[in-house]
Amino acid sequence: MSSVNYSLKHKGVRLVSSDEAWIKGKNGKPRLNPKYNFVGKVDTRLPNLIVSASDKKKPKFKGNTYDLNRVAKGQMIDHFYDDNGKRNKKTVAYFGIPKEKKS
């Protein structure tokens, strides 16, 4: 069983666009948004692979896209294609779990 497939069964995993996943730090360098625990990343250059999402480490293989459930595949289609079935300019998407706010 793929580790991403297992992780996507956790409550609250959703597809996050790269615009929302990356933020600029105080020094102006981009970093991953601390509001999410990132499970994996999908890149259109490697369409069948899901790799780990990190701004510090080399990515590692996490699973295959055909191991994903129907909901996750639907989120990917909605993200990478417009309403007319044409590819848009988006090339990367992230699977993330929103962190709970501490009260």
N, C-alpha and C positions, 0 to 999 in steps of 0.2 A: 504494500500500500504506500502510496506517495505521501510524503510528509505534508505537502501543501494540501492535498485532498483532505487529510485528517484535520489540518488546521482550519480549512475553510468550513468545516462543520461546526466550529466554535461559534457561539452567538455573537452577532454583530460584525462579522467580516464583510467588507464591501470593497468595491473597486474604487480607487482614489486616483484622480488625474494627477499628472506630474506637476501641474500648476499649484495644486493644493498640497502635494506631498513635499515639495521643496520650498523652504523659506530662507530669507537672508538673515544671517546672524548680525551681531553688533559690529563685527569687523567687515561686513559686506559680503562675506563668502557664503555661498549656499550650503544649507544643511537640511537633513530630513526633519520634517515637522515633528516636534516632541508630543503632539496631541494624539499620535497614532503609534501603535505597535505594528510594524510592518511585517507581514508574513512572507510576501514574495513580490516579484516584479515580472511583468510581461513586456517584451520588446518585440516590435514587428520585424526586426532584423533576424531574430531567432523565434519564429512564431510558435513552435511546438514546445518550447522550454519555459519553465518558470524558475527564476534564479532568486537568490536571497537579495534583499534590498538593504544596502548599507552605504553610508557615505565615507567609511573609513577602511573597510576590508574589501578584499577581492571577492566578487560574487561567487556563490557556490550553487550547484545544481539542487533544486528543491523538488522538482517533479515535472510532469508532462501536462499539457493543457487538456489532453483527451482523458485524463484522470479526474477532471473537474466535474462537478455536478451541473445540472441543467441551468440553475440560477446563475452560477458564476459565468458560464459560457454566454448566457444572455446579456449579462452585464458587460462582457468584453465586446460583444457585437454592438451594443448600444454605444459604447465608448469609441470604438474605432470606425464606425460607419454612420453616415447621416440617414435621414428618413427616406431618401431615394435609393439607398443601397450602394452609394458611392463611398469610397474611402475618403476620410478627412485627413487633415495634416497631423493628427495625433499619432505618435509613434511609441509611447511608453505609458504603461498603466501600473499601478501598485495595488496589491491586496493588503488592506490594513484594518486593524481593529481600533476604533476610537477608545482612548483611555478614559476611564471614569474620572469625573471631576472630584477632587477632594473637598470635603466641606469643613 
